[in-house]
Amino acid sequence: MRSRCLVVLCIAACGISQASANPLPAVHDSISLENGPEINVSGTFCGGGETGEIENLPAPLAYAHVTGKGSSRAEIQSWFRVDGPLDNLQVPIQIAGQVRIRAGNAVFKKGLVWGTTAQLIAISFDGHLGPGLNQVDYQFRTVDCSPLSEGDLPVEPPIPSCPAREQDQPVLLMLNTLTGADNEISMVAAANNQEAFGADFDAVVDPVISFAPGFDATGYAITLSDGVGNTAAPEPSSALLMSSTIGMLLHLRRRSQPSRSP
């Protein structure tokens, strides 16, 4: 029987009000644990050896973990808009954060089925979501690790499909946007192990949106999908956290959020 972790729901609205007559699309949260139904609310959920976590406040975070055999995937799709004095003004936006993965004690041999991925995608459009929408810019960053290799003998990284067992890379996506138009942010953290060996897998994505340095943001504002925050949280200095440490920091991060009246 599968157990479920304590659920932490994100029900507070973001701090920036939606002044436009065309509200932004709603945030879409998705957590998938092996052999379980898709979960479409933010919070922390556990299976036998899988954990999927989504936070939208104080800033979006997707986390997936697998111990032993299993799979976990956490995905957030949210939207933001740059409001300004006029529509269709060009505004440079930066999305900064980290993409992190860990494949602890994984076995590298051709034909094995396991992998871990952390991906951040940013897409800007020329109008509101709907028919006739055109893409203005597309930026992404992905880190991953899987056992694909040359030949049948075990091959340790670095290999093309896995530069290192532990990867912790800063993200700085520069996205060209237009005022008054919709922009999409997608975050994917996935961990999968269908083999019998015992190993731990982690994936974390944690970005923050801001105006690009040097841009005079007077008279401009960034609006996010309801229920999504945009405040940077302190990050540890270690290259990549062990799964237990990640879990503790996520717990502390939740506790550090300001209390809200019902």
N, C-alpha and C positions, 0 to 999 in steps of 0.2 A: 504494500500500500504506500502511496506517495504522500509525503507530508508537505505542508505549505507553510512558508515563513510568515511572520507577522506582516500584514499589509500596511503600507504607509501611503495614504491617498493624498494627491496634490489637488486641493480644491480651491485654493486662493487664486484670484486673478492676478495678472501681471500688473506692475506698477504704472505702466504707460497706458493711458486711456485710448480707446479706439474712436477717433473723431471722424473717420471716413464714413461715407454712406455705404461703402462696400467693405464689410468686415472681413478680416483675414480668415482664411480657412482654419478650421480647428486643428489642434495638435492631434496626431495619431500615434498612440503608444502600442507597441506589440512585443509581448514576451512569449517565446515558444520553448517549452521544455519537452524533452523526448517523451513520446507517447501521451502527451497531455494536450488539452485544447488551448488555442491561442488566447492569451490574456491581454485585454486592451485597456488596462488601467495602469497608472504608475504605482510603484511600490516594489517590494522585495518578495520573490516567490522561489521556493525550493522544491526540488524533487528528491530522488534518491541520493544522487551525488551532483545534481545540477543546481545552479543558482542563476536567476535572471533578475536584474534590478534596473529600474528606470526612475530617475529623479527629474523633475522639471523645475524645481525651485531649490536653492536660489538661482541655479543655472542648470541647463540640461546635462544629464549624465546617463550613459548607457553602460552596463556592466554585465558580462557573461562569465560564468565559471563552471568547470566540469572537473570532478575528481573521479578517476577511474573511467568507467564506460558510460557514455551518455552524450547528450547534446543540449546546448543552451544558446538562444539567440535573443538579443534585446535590440529593438529598433525604435527610433523616434523620428517622426516626420513632422516638422513644424515650419512656420512661415514668419517672415518679418517684412516690414515695409518701411521705407524711408520717407517721412513727411517733410515737405519743404515749402518755401514761399510759392512755388509753382510746380506743376507736374512736369515730368520728362526732363528734369535737370539731372545731369550726370553726377553721381556721388560715389567716391571710392570707399568701400567698406572692407574691414579686415576681420577675419574670424580666427581667433588665437586660442590655443589650448594644447592638449596632448593626445596622442594616440599611442596606446600601450598594449602589448601582448606578452604572454609568457607561456612557454611549452616545457614545463618542468618534467624531467625524467622521461621525455618522449623518446620512442624508438624510431630511428631513421632507417627505413628499409622500403624498397620499391614495392608497391602494391598494398601497403597499409592504408587504412582509411581513418585519418584524423587530420585536424587542422584548427587553427585559430586565426581570427581576422578582426581588425579594428579599422573602421572606415568612416571618413567624414566627407560629405558631398555638399557643395553649395551651388545653387543655380539661380540666376537672376532672369527675370522676364520683363517684357515691355508693357505689361498691363495687368489686369486682374485675372485670376484663374477662371478659365472658360474657353469657349471656342475662339479660334484665331489667335491664341496666345503664342508669342514668339520668344525664343530663348535669346538673351543678351550675352550672358557669360556663364561659364561652367568651370568649377574648380573642385579638386578632390585630393585627398591624401589617404593612402592605404598602407597599413603594415600587416603582414601575415606570415604564417609559417605552416608548412605541410611537408610530408615526407617524399614528395616527388623527387626522383634522382635518376642519375644515369646508371644502368646496370642493375644487377640483382643483389649486390652486396650492400650492407649498411653503409651509408654515406652521412657523415656528420656535417653540420653547417660550418662555414657558409656554403650554401648551394643556391641556385637561382630561385627556388621556391621557398627558401628560408635563410635569410642573411644571418640570423642569430636566434638562439632559443628565447632570449629576452630582448625585446625592442621597446624603446621609449623615445618617441620622436616628438619634438615640438611642432605644432601646426601653426602656420601663418598663411592662410589663404587670403589673397587679395581679389576681391570681387567687385566688378564694375556694375553699379546698379542705377536705376532711374527712379526719381522721386514719384510717389503715387502708385508704383507698380509692386507686384507681389514677388517675393523671393523665397526659395525653398531651402531648408537645411535638413539633411538626412544624416542620421548617425546609426551605425550598425556595429554591434559588438557580438561576435559569434565564437563559440567553442564547441568542438565536436570530436569525440573519440569513440570509434566503433571497434576498437581492438581490446584484447584481454589484459594488456599490461597496465600496471598502476601508474598514473601520472596525473599531474594537475595542469589545467589550462585556464588562462585568464585573458580577457580582452576588455579594455576600457576606452571610452571616448568622452571628452569633456571640454567643449568649446565655449567661447564667449565672443559676442559680436560687438564691434565698435567702429567709429569712424576712423579712417586711415590717418596716420600721423601727417600733419601739415595741412589737413583740410579744415577750413573755417566752418565749424558746425553751427554757427550762430543762426537761429531761425530754423534749424533742422532737428528732427527727432526720429529715433528708431522705435517702431511699434512692433510688438510680437504677438503671436497667437495667444489667446486667453489661456491663462494657467501656466505660462512659460516665463521663467525669470532670466536674468542676464547679468548676474553678479558673479565676479570671479571668486572662487574659493581657494584658500591656501593649498598649495601642492607640496608634497614632500620632496626632498632633494634626492632621494635614492633613485637609481636608474629605473628600477621596476619593482613593484611591491609584491611580496609574497601574498598568496591568496588570503591568508588569515589577517595580514596587515591591511590589505585592501578592504576587507569586510569591516574591520574596526574603524578605519577612516571614514567609510561610508556611514557607519553608525554615528560617529562623532559629528560628521557633517550634517546629518539630519537633526541632531540635538542642538546644533549651533544655530539653526534657523530661528528667527524671532517667532514667539508665540502669537497666535491669531485667535481672536474671539470667534465663537461659532456664528 
